[in-house]
Every structure is written in C-alpha cells, then in structure tokens.
Amino acid sequence: MKLLNLIALVAIAQSASAHYIWTTLVAGGTQSTAAVRQPINNSPVTSVTSNDIRCNTSPGAATATADVAPGATVGFGLDNTLYHQGPAAIYLGKAPSTAASWDGSGSSWFKIAEWGATFNPFKFTDEGASQLTTTIPASTPPGEYLLRIEQIGLHVAGAPQWYISCAQIKVTGSGGGNPPKVSIPGYVQASDPGLTVNIYNPVPTSYTVPGPSVWHG
C-alpha cells in the first residue's frame, strides 16, 4: 500500500510540473509582465461555466496597461512549453471604461486568433510552443481591452483543462469595426465536440477549435 501511495504522489507531482502559466504580454516590440493579471499558480481551470474561465482563478492585479496599435503583434509568453495537447485561442474583450476596472463580464469578447490541429499525423499546431502571438485586426475600435489567451489541454479524455491569462491593453488608432461578441463564460458549452473529443482513440480526422469564429477585422 505504501508503494502504491508513493507511485500516486509521484504521478501527481509529475502532472503538476507539466502545467504552465502565461506570464508575459507581447505587445509590438516590447514585453511586459506588469500588464498581465498573473495567475496565482499553474493549476488549470476545469469548469467552463465558472467565471474563472475569463482570466483564471483570483489572478493578481496588473499594474500597467500597454498601448498597442492596430496591426501590431500581440500575444503571450509562457513560463514553460506547451506539454499538453490541445487548441489555443486569443480573444479581445472591450472594457466599458478602463481595462483595470473591468472583470470581463458581459457580451464583450471576440476571438482574433486560434491554433487548431493538423492531420496525417494528428497534431495540435501549438504543441511545444513557448509563445503564441497574432496581430490586432486593423479595424479594431480604439479603447481599453482585456487581451485573453487560452490553451485547452485535452490529454485527459472528458476532462479538459484551461490554461488562461489576461493582460490589459489600450488599442490606439481609429478603427471602426464591429465584431460579433460573446460572453465568457457562455462562449462554449461543456458538450462542445472540441472539448469532449478523445484525441487518442480513435485518432481524430477533423477538429474544430471551440468558441466563435476568428474575427479578422
């Protein structure tokens, strides 16, 4: 029994060590940890109906808001590499006033990038990455936003794990776009095929990233 307990503890420790945190905002040619609402640890969010699915569980307050121009690079750096197979996406959420004072509630979110899978052989395109970036769509309206990244670990069938961070940014310019918006939570359901899929048996021959379509602006 003691040996079994030891094996279980080692397995838990190894699983925890393979977790990760999006710690660093990439904005244009600069990087910032001060603009990120830092998660308290590397444990994933596991409930898609919890408010924690927005920006993680009780993240720390960011102390900066980064200016970003339309067309500029944005994204996040990781404190590790993406061990767990699964998709990723980046969202923007328009704050009613300042990003620092907004909790992410309401139908204010839209997706600006996603990373899915390739086939023959089946593989998620973000696997092994330590940074994921995209660009701010050219017609994004100016104002303050939360920039949100999620990577969904699907390595345990039927038990998806969300690795999430949010950063505070201010989009400059004069864009007049009007992207369709969703609420988080509410943007995906637990029954979504992209969440319930078993990625090992049978090996998928197609895959759709959960959530709304990417808005390209």
N, C-alpha and C positions, 0 to 999 in steps of 0.2 A: 504493500500500500504506500509506503514512504517513497519507493522508487516511482510509482505512478504519479504521486503528488509532485515530485521533483520534475518529472517529464512535463507535466501540465504547466508548472511555473516557468520552465524554460520556453515552452511554446508561447505562453503569454508574453514573456519578455521579448522574444524574437518578433512577435507580431507588433508590439508597441514600438520597437526600434525601427520598424519599416514604415511607420507613419511619418507625416511631414507637415510643415506649415509654410504657407505663402507669406513670407516675411517682408518682402521688398517691392515697392512700387517702381515700375519702369515707366518714365514719362519723358518722351522726347529723348534727349541725350543724357538725362540725369536719372539717378536712382534715389529713393527715399524710403526709409523705414518709419520716419516720423509721420508720414501721411497715411500709414496703414493702421487700421484698428486691429492690433495684434491679438490673435487667439491666445487664450490662457495656457493651452497645452496642445499637443499634437493629436488628441483624440478626435475622431471624426464625428460629425452629426449623423444620426441614423434615422431620424424621423422627418419625412418630407412635409408633414403638417405642422411642425413646430416653427415658431418664429426664429429659432436658432438657425434655420435654413437660410436666412438672409445673410448674416455676416458672422456666423459662428456663435458659440456659447459664451455669453458675457465677455466679449472682447474688450481689450483696453481702449481707452480714448486715444484717437490720433491727435497729434499736436500741431499738424500742418495741413494745409490744403494746397495741392500742386496745380499750377497753371498748365494747361495743355491746349495746343491749337488743333483745330480740325486738320486731319491728315497726318498728325504726329503719331509716333509709336507709343502705345500704352500696353501695359501688362504687368506681370508679377514674376518675381524670382522666388525660388523655393530654397528651404534650408537643407534640401537633400535632392534626390532624384525621384521621379515617379515610379515607384516599385509596383504599385497595384494597377492591374489592367482596368481600363475604363475610360469613358469620354471626358472631355473638358469643355468649358464654355466661359466666355466673358460677357458680362452684362453691364449696362449703364442704367442707373436709377436717378431720375431728375428730382432733386430736392425742392420742396416748396419754398424754402428760403436758403439757409446755409446747409452745406453738407454736414458740418459738425453738429448741427442741432437736429438732424433727421435720423429716425430709427429705421427707415426703409419701408414703412407701411404704405399701403395704398397701391393703386394700379399705375405705377410709375416706371416700371422696368422694361427694358428691351435688350435683346441679345445682339451683340456686334461681332461675335466670332465663336466658332466651335471646332472641336477636334474629334473626329469620329474614328472609323476603322477602315482598314484595307483588307483585302481577301487574297487567298491563294499564295501564301498562308494568311490566316486570320490574325490581325494585329491592330491594336489601337495606336493611332499615329502619335500620341503624346508619350508613349512608353519610353522611359529613360530620360525624359527632358528634365532640366533643372530651371527652365524659364519658358513661359509662354507669353507671346506678345501679338498684338494686332495693331490696327490704326483706328483713330477716331474718325468715323464717317464724315465726309466733307460737309454735309448739310445738317450736322448735329446742332440743335439750337444752343446758344450760349447760356451759361449759368453754372451753378454748382451741382455736382453729381456725386453719387457713390459709384465707384468702379468695383464690380464684384467678379471674382473668379471662383469657379467650382471645378473640381475634378472628382468624378464619382468612381470609387473603387467597386468593381463588380467581381472581385476574386472569391467572394463567398456567395454562392448562388442563393438568391432570395433575400439577401441582407446587404443592400447597397450602403456604401459609406461615402459621405460628402466631406471633402476637404475644401474649406471655404475661407476666403478673406475678403475684406472690403477696404478700399482706400478712398480718401477724399480728394476730389479734383475739381477744378474750375475750368470749364471749356470756354475758350475765348472765341472771337470771330463773330459772324452774323448769320449763321446757318438758319434756314427756315424749314427744316424737315419736320415731319410729324409722324414718327414711327408708331406702329401699334404697340400698346403697352399691356403688361401683365402684372399681377400681384405675386409677391413671394412672401409666404407660401401661397400656393394655388396655381403656380405656373406648370407644375407637373403633378400627376397622381401616382400613388404607390403601385397602381396596377399597370403603369406605362410599360409596354413591352421592352423598352430600352433599359428598364430597371429590373424587370423580372427575368430577363434572359439568363440562361445558363451558358456561360461562354466556353465551357469545356465539353459538354456532351448534350446534344450534338454541337459541333463547332458551327457557329453562325455563318450563313452565306449572305446575309444582309444585316445592316444595323442602322437605326435612326437615332440620332442624339436626342435625348429627352428635352422638352421645352419648346418654345416658339421658334419660328424660322429666324435666321440671321437677317438683321436689317443692315443693308449696305449703304444707305443714305445717298 
